[in-house]
Amino acid sequence: MIKKIIICITLLSSVIAFSQRSTSSPYSYYGLGEVQFGGTQSARSMGGLGIEGDSISLNLLNPASYSHLKLTSLAVGATTTFTNLINESDEEKARNTGLDYLAVGVPMGKFGASFGLMPFSAVGYNIANVGEDELGNSTSKTATGTGNINRFFVGGSYAVNKNLSIGMDFQYNFGNIDTQTIEGISGVQLLSREKNSSRISGSSLNFGALYNRKITEKYNLYASFRYAPEAKLTSKNERNLATVTYTASGTEVINNQQDVPVNNTDLIIPSKLSFGAGIGEKNKWMVGTEVSFQNNSKLVNRFDDTFSGATYEDSQKYVVGGYYIPKFDSFTSYLSRVVYRAGFRYENIGLVVKDKSIQDYGMNFGLGLPLGFSKVDLGFEFGVRGTKYNNLIRENYFNLSIGLSLSDKWFNKRKID
């Protein structure tokens, strides 16, 4: 047991530096950046469905699931994203890899607990815009941004009875986001550069409930509820203005620079409400759906927009997914014990650019490969975000995900002293 605890602490310490989840989405320019999924690879492979508790692996979407655990579980996952960025005239490719989660779940009879680290949102964009000023001079403007908001969480769950469990997560959000804008006018040697840095921190909560019961001798009904109330984050901002030039090799030469006082900003994580339901046969199959509503119209930016034309609206997300296990206790066929997963999701992300609501939808597939009480989860996702029309950008992306869940009975009483 001590060795396993040491392994968990070592893993947690070593991945804090790696917890920066990067993105190449130009839409991460707005609001809090590109909000990450927040669940395990098994849930991602079902389109993001998290309506069922598991006895040997974590469900990080709903804290009510922790009391379903019978074995202590260590879960870690990562994703590589391949993206094609397309507009009406150009196409670019990008690839990013990052940690999705590192979490530990501990059963305690009717109670259960979990803690861990995951990225909440990511910023990573490089946008260029060419135009003319009022005098007819050619102008150029580029904006770049990098950074993350990470999330440490600790939560608990209680089994009210054999059908109903409730739970809550406390979340501490923290991170840094750095942005830079460079503007130039044809015929003017010096460029104007603006650098902004934001240190973001604040806490949030997530409440959940899970309900399941037999509706016939063979079939079970599953239902879930999640609510995350509105939370406030503090963004401590710094700004630097300068005139710069660049050498042929791309080295920046600063001519004049000045730190400019700028107000701190109160950011908002909008409230979110989710309902889900499904039907299935225990250890055999399950199919379900979940719908989420988020009050994204309350989102604000850290600074005034450099690129105009963006507003926010309330968002919705719809998920349909499930799994199938041919024969979970087969001794003769390993493939019969594999969990086969699939799902579909559609989401209006709550961002409106040039009067166009940005939508995100994808198809998911996955395999759960059993290793005794532990397992390896492989996930594949094909998705599309945005549109290439009206001078916007469409992202065609493919996600390759892997998750590891190590489960065992950690806290055993000594039988011989």
Secondary structure, DSSP 4 states (H G I P E B T S, - for coil): -HHHHHHHHHHHHHHTTT-------GGGGSTT-EE---S-HHHHTTTS------SSS--SS-GGGGGG-SSEEEEEEEEEEEEEEE-SS-EEEEEEEEEEEEEEEEEETTEEEEEEEEEEEEEEEEEEEEEE-TTS-EEEEEEEEEEEEEEEEEEEEEESSSSEEEEEEEEEEEEEEEEEEEEEETT---EEEEEEEEEEEEEEEEEEEEEEEESSSS-EEEEEEEEE--EEEEEEEEEEEEEEEE-TT--EEEEEEEEE----EEEEE--EEEEEEEEEETTTEEEEEEEEEE-GGG---SS--SS--EEE--EEEEEEEEEE-S-TT-SS-STTTSEEEEEEEEEEEEEEETTEEEEEEEEEEEEEEEETTEEEEEEEEEEEEE-SSTT--EEEEEEEEEEEEEEE---PPPS--
